[in-house]
């Protein structure tokens, strides 16, 4: 037979035989094997095509076997409960090999189903081609696969003519992912994905299959709101027993935040193949360079230690911030509070924060945010955060039109004044006159207004107060997601005298909530609450 479609390989081409096929049944066809044993037998039948072990067959390591046991383990009726499996580890730990092997296992091996649809997903075309090329290299060295699988290299597609299953490499930068019905999906390096459109399109398309499986294999993303971070955080809650979800499994190899990044024992925590097919010498070389070159430290922690570390040094460790995530006090009605407003440009994020001190030195922080409603979803894609979700949850107010209307902010301030004993409002000069007029229209004319600049003079003490409140665990913010996002983006710069300010130009995302919170805390210290006046009572 000839070519099957443009770019397909001749079916009579002799395979490059690195695998000697046994006489009789294939290893995974032996009677009495469990489902996991069949998967392992299939993987160990495949050749290693690159690297120091090229020319040998795959050998499933114990740590890989543990992952496969968790994913392909079955219930009493023989069905596999896991529908989403996440494997997160550092680079160069055999991710591509096991992903390619499992994709072939679902295309033509023991996990294949009639007319199945197998997809690999990646963030761009170059990344999508990596897994396809690895699968094609394996097929060329395995005669039984070479005889039944046709390759269409130009389209990065395959077809198994015996069971009718197909495979395609998909990338997020190409539209048209709807209408698919995946039986198996492997998403490669989701940690580098700027948005979750492709992940959601494939995940929601799996409902027509009896036992679909989404496999995500990736290093960690740099920030908490990335799609990969959300999956890991969810998986950790499942593992801890906080959420009962047998359809979700996470295997996570990463160095903890408090570990010594230069210790070989720490390297092993994120690199399960270290000293095996992951070079210990290479990791030691990169660690030595990261110690000497500060700009390389963040990349080393993220890619080699699989830590959630952004390239820019952040103002506060996110673990410290999250430790202050207790709920707000339920009895805040009528209590004294101080407000701060960071009024953004007409189309940017505006933050309004109220802080409520208690008698023990603690502070409750209540925040509300504003954005124009027009194009909110598109703006969320650009900023890589779920603005529409936050709007629906009540943390974000989407004002009508293409610009933020100050009247909505003034209405919120008026409501706060009616509910609480508002002492003062700290503000930046940007667009403040328009806001003051809107506030007057709401009938708020006696609120003390404190001008608060954004330079080192005003922001240095504000930054110090915020840092101290978090470090001493005296702040409660109830895990407001928008405020948390702003704090996770916050970066400080110093002047020659060592004064610090939150620098929007250096931040990786919006920091308006962090700025407003610091301003509110500073206003609370600049303008202490006046003692309540009590009428004199004649003792007689």
N, C-alpha and C positions, 0 to 999 in steps of 0.2 A: 504494500500500500504506500501511497505517496504522502505528501504533506497534508495536514488537516488544518486548513486556514493559513492566512499569511503569517510567516514567521514560525510555523510549527516545525517540529523536528521530524525527520523521516523515521517511521516506526521500525524500519529494518536496520537502523544504525546499531552497530555493536556497542554494547555498554562497556565502560571502563570498569572491569570487574574487580572491585576491592572486597566484595562480599561473596563467599562461596555458599550457595544455597544448599540446604540439606536435602537429602533424598527423603521423600515422604512429606508429612505435614510440616508446615512452617512452625517455628518455635511457639508462636502464640496460638496455634491451632490445636495444641495438645489438650487432650481431655482432662478435666478436673482442675483447670487453672481458675483462679479468681480473676475478677475484672482488672484489678490493679496488676496482678501478675502478667496478664496478657499485654497490658500497656508497657510494662517494664521489658518484657520479652521482645516486643516490637522495637522499642528504642535501642536495646542492646544488640539488635540485628543490624542497625544502621551504621554506616561508616562515619568516622570523623574526617572531614574534608580539608580542614585548614589547621595551622598551628603546629606545635611540637608533637601532637598526638596524631597528626594526619597519617592515614594509611592503616590505622587501627579501627576497631569498632567502638561505639559508645559504651561506656560503663557507668551505669547509674550509681551515683554515690549515695551513702546513707542519708545525707541531708536532702538530696533530691528524691529519694525513695519516701522519706517522711512527707514531703509535699505531695507527691503522687498519691500516697495512701489517703491523705486528707481530702484530696480533690476527687479521686475516683473510687473512694469507699462507697459502699452501697448500704441501703436499708434492708430490712428483712425480706422485702419483695424483690430485691435485686436491682432496684432503681437507684440512680445517683442523685442525692439531694442537692449537691452543690451546683449552683448556676453561675456564680461569679467567684473567680479565684484570683487573688492578687499575690504576686511574688515580687517582693522588693528587696534588692540587694545592690551592692556597689557594681561598678562597671567591670567587665572582663571576667565574670564568673560563670561563663557558659550559657548566658541568656539566649543567644541566637541559636545555639545548637539544640537546646531542649525545646525552644519554641518551634523551630522548624520540624523537629521530630514529632512533636504533638500535632502539628498541623497535618503532617503526612499520616499520622495515626488516625485522624478523623477523616482524611480524604480517602485513604486506601487500606488502612490497617484495621485492627480489631474494634476501634470506635467508630468506623465509618457506617453510615446509614444510606439506604437507597436514595439517590438523587439529593444527597446532602449538599449544603453550601458552606464552604470553609473560606474564611477571610482572614487576612492579616491587615491590621490597621496601623498607620503611622502618620506622622505629622506632615511629611512632605514626600514627594515622589522618590527622592534619593533614599530616604529612610525606608520607604515601602519596598524598594528594590532589593534591600539587603536580605530580608527573609526569603523573598522569592528566589534569589540567586543561590542561597544556601540550600533550599529545597531542591532546586534544579540540579545542583552539584551532587546531592545525595542520590537523587533518582538516577543520574548517569552511572552510578556505581552499584546499583542494586537491580539485577536483571528483572526480577518479577515486577518492580515498579516501572522500569524502563519499557517493558512490554505493554503495559496497560495505561500509562499516563501520557497524554499528549500535552506538549508545552506550546504556549503562544507567547513567545518572549517579548514581542513588541508591546503586548497588552498586559504582561505580567499575570497571565492566567494559565490554569491547568485544567484538564478534564480526565477523569478516570472512566474509561469506556466500559468497564465491567459493571460498575455499580451506578453509573450516571452522575456521580458527584463532581462538583466543580470547585475550583479555588481561584481567588483573585486577590491581588494586593491592592489595597485602597489607601488613599492619602487624603488628609483633611483639606488640602488645598485644591481638590477637585470636587465640584458639586455633583449631586445626583446619587445620593446614597439611600434614598427611600425606595421602597418596593422590593427590598431584599428580604430573604427569609433564612438567616444564618442558623446552621446547626452548631458551628464552632467558630469563635473569633479569638484571635490573639492580638492584643494591642501592644505594640512595641514602643517603649519609652514614652508612656503617657505623661511622665513627669516633665517633659519638655513641651507639652501641648498648651497653647495659649488659651484655648477654649474647649468646651466639652461637646460641641455639636456632633462630631463623628461618633464619639463614645455613646451619646444618648440615642443617636439614630440607629446604631447597631444593636444596642441593648433592648430598645423597645421593639425591634423587629424580630426578636427571637421567640415571640409568644406562640408561633404556629408549630414549633417543634416540641417533641415529647420530652427530650432531655438536652436542651441547648446548654452551651457552656461558653462563658466569656472569660478569657484568661488575660490578665494584665501583668506584664513583666516589665519592670522599670525601676530605675533609681528614683529617689525622692525628688519632688519639686522643691524649689527654693522657698516658697511662701505657703502659708496655711490655707489660702483660698483657692489654690490650684486644684483642678479635678483629681489629680493623683493624691494630694494631701487629704482631700475629703474622703476618698476611698480608704486610705490608711487609717485615718481617725475613726471612721465607721468600723473598720475591721478590728481595731484595738478595743472598741467598746463591745463588739461581739465576743472577742477572745476573753475579755474580762468578765463576761456574763451580764453586762449592763443591758444588752440587747439580745433577745432570743431570735436568731436568724440562721437556721441551719443551711440556708441556700448561699451563704456568704462565707468565704474562707480567706484568711490573710496569713501569709508567711512573710515575716519581716526581719531582715538582717540589717541592723544599723547600730552605730555607736551611740550610746546615751549622751545627753548634753553635758553631763558632768564628768565624762571620761577624759583621760589624758589622750589627746589626739596623736601624740608622738610615740605612744607605747605600742609595741607589736601585738600585745594582747588585745588592745582596742581594735586594731586593724582586723583581727580575726572575727570580731563580732559582726562586721559588715561584709566580710569576704569569706564565705564558707569554703571556697575552693583555694584559699591561700595556702601556699606550700604544696599544692597539688598541681592543677593546671593554671592557677593564678600565681604569677611570679612574685615571691616574697621580695626578691631583689628590686623589682620594678616599683613596688609599693614603698619600700625603704628609700629609694631614690627620690620619689615624688614627695615623700614626707620631709626629707632633708631639704629639698628645694623650698617647700612651703614654709618651713621654719625660718629660712634665710630671706625669703622674698614675701613680704606681707600680702602682696596682691594675689598670691597663689593660694593663700591659706583657705579662703572661702571655697574655692573650687575643689581643693583637696578634701575638705570636710564633706562637701556635697556629693562629689562623684566617687571618692575612694572610701569615705566612711559612711556614705549614705545618710548624711545628716541634713536636716531641713535648714540650710544656711544660705542666705542671700549674699550676693557679691558685696553689697555695701554694709558696713558696720552699722548696726541698728542702735537706736537710743536705749531701748530696754529689751532684755531677753524676753521672748514671748512666754517662756515658762513662768517668769516672775509676774508678768501681767495676768496670766491665766490663774495664778494662785490667788488673785484678788477678785475672782469672779463670783463671789457670794451674792445672793439675792439682796435687793434693797430692803431696808426696813419697811414693814407694812404700815407703820404709823406716821408717815411723813406729812400727812395733811396738817396744815397750819404751822409747820415747823419753819424756822429761818433757813433761807437758802440764798446763794449768790449765783448770778447768771453770767455767762460769757457768750459772745456772739462773734464767730468768725465768718463775716459776710464775704462770700466769694464773688467772682465775676458772674455775670448774668447766667452763664451756662455751666458753671462749675458747682462743686459741692459746697453748701453752706451748713455750718454746724452751730447748734445752740445747745449749751451744756449748763445744767444746774447742779450745784454741789450743796449737800446738806451735812453739816457737822453734827456729831453726837457728843455726849458728855465724856466719852472716853478717848477722845482724840481721833476717832474714826470719821470717815466721810463717805456718804453715798453719792454716786455720780449718775445723773439721769441725762441722757442725750437724745436729741432729735436732729434729723438731717433733712436737707431739702435739695431737690434737683428739678429742672424743668421736665414736664411730662412728655413733651414731644421728643421722639427719638430715644427714649429711655433705654430700650433694649439694645439699640445700636451702641449707645454710650457704655452700657455694661460690657459689651463685647470688647470695646476699645480699652476699657479699664480692667477687663478680665475679672469682673465681680458680678454677682447676681443682683443688680439693682432692682429688677422687677420683683424678685423674691423678697427682698428687704422691704420694698413698698408694700407688698401683700401682708407681710408680718407686722407692719405698723412702725418700723424703725425709720422709714424714709417717707417723706411727704413729696409726692410728685405734683408740682404746681402746674396749672394749665398753661399751655403755650410753650414757646421756645426759650423763654427766659424766666428765671426765678422771680416770682412776684413777692416783694417785701411785705405785702399785706398779710400773706399767710404766716410769715414769721412773727409779725406784730400781733396777730391773733393768738398765736401760741403763747407769746409772752403775757398777753392780757389774761389768758386762762391760768397761767402759772401764778400771776399776781392774785388772782381770785382764790386760788387753792392754797397757796403757801405765803409765808411771811418773807417776801423777796426784799432783800436788803439793798442790792445794787446790781447793776449790769455793766460788765466790762466789755469794751468794744474796740475794734480796730477802726481807723478812720475811713476805710474803703466803703463808699456808698452809704455812709451812716446817716446823712441828712435825709435821704429818701426814706430810710427805715424810721427815723424819728418822726417824720410827718405821718407815716402809716401808724405809728404807735399812738400819736396824738389822736388820730381818727378813731382809735379803739378806746379812747378815754383814759389812757395811761399817761398822765402828765406829771406825776409826782415821784416817778422812779429815778433814783440817783444813777447817773450815768458816769462811768469811769473810763477815760480814754486810756487805752493800753496798746502801746506800740509793738511792732514785731521785730525791732532791732535788739541788739545785745543788752542795752540798758534795761529795758522792761522785761524781756523774755528770760534773761539769765536767772533772776530769782524765781520766776515761774517754773522754769525747767527744774531747778533744784527742788522746789516743793513737790512737784509731781514725782520726781525720782525718789525722794525720801518717803512719800506716802506709799508708793508701791513697794519699796524695799522693806519697809516696816509693816507691810500687810495691813495698812490702815485704810485702804481704799476698797470700796465695794462698787462694782460696775455691772453686775448681773449678766456678764458675758454678752453685752450688746454687740452684735456682729459687726456693725458699721464702725463703732468706736474701736473695737478690737482690730479691724482692718487698718484704720488710721494709725493706731499705735504700732502695728507691725511694720508700717511703712516709714515711721518717723526716724529721721537721721539728724544728728546735731552737728553743728560746726562751732569752732571756737575763734575768738579774736585773740590778738597778741597777749591780752591780759588774762586769758583763760576763761572769759565769760562765754557762756553757751547760749545758743538759740536753736529752735527747730527750723530746719532749712528746707523749704519746699522745693527749691531748685535741685537739691541733692537726693530727694526722696524718690523711691521707685513707684509710688502711687500717691493717692490723696492722703494728707495728714491733717486736714482741717479739724477733725474731732480731737486729735491730740493737742493742737494749738488751743482750741477753745477750752479744753479741760485744764490745761496749764494756766490759762488766763483766769478761769473761774477760781481755781485754788489760790492764785496770787491775790485776786480781788478779795477773797475771804480773809487773807492775812492783812491786806492793806486797809480794809474797812471792817474792823471787828464789829460784831453786833452790839448795838447800843442796849444798855439795860432797859428793860421794859418799865415804863412809868406806872407807878401805882398810886392811887389817891391816898392822902393822909387821913388816918382814922383817929379820932379823939378817943384816947383810952378811957376817958370818963364816960 
